[in-house]
């Protein structure tokens, strides 16, 4: 799995994405955001994005989130993880380490996941910087 240099543009095609799908009304998500931000700052080779499924519905597209928070980890090879996460630093850190060690097998991206990644990659630079962790 290629690593992306922090000097590369945020939306570089080879980037590895860690996208948290949440909702502003969700208290668990609000508490989890600090953990997500802290781990994003300590892992600059990944592209962390916090998406509110209601406020950024046009980006989320056809992705159906049943449990908050949910996490999407993907790169050029495919989806590495997509599903609900326990809102604890240890759970996210374990997934990040698995991503770093390439032990999360890539599966083909569904059309909805591909659409979400394309939307995030194509979002205006000023928007993505506001959402990026």
Buried (B, 14 or more C-beta within 10 A) or exposed (E): BEEBEEEBEBBBEEBBBBBBBBBEEBEBBBEBBEBBBBBBEEBEBBBBBBBBBEEBEEBBBEBEBEEBBBBBBBBBBBBBBBEEBEBEBEBBBEBBEBBBEEEBEBBEBBEBBBBBBEBBBEBEEEEBEEBBB
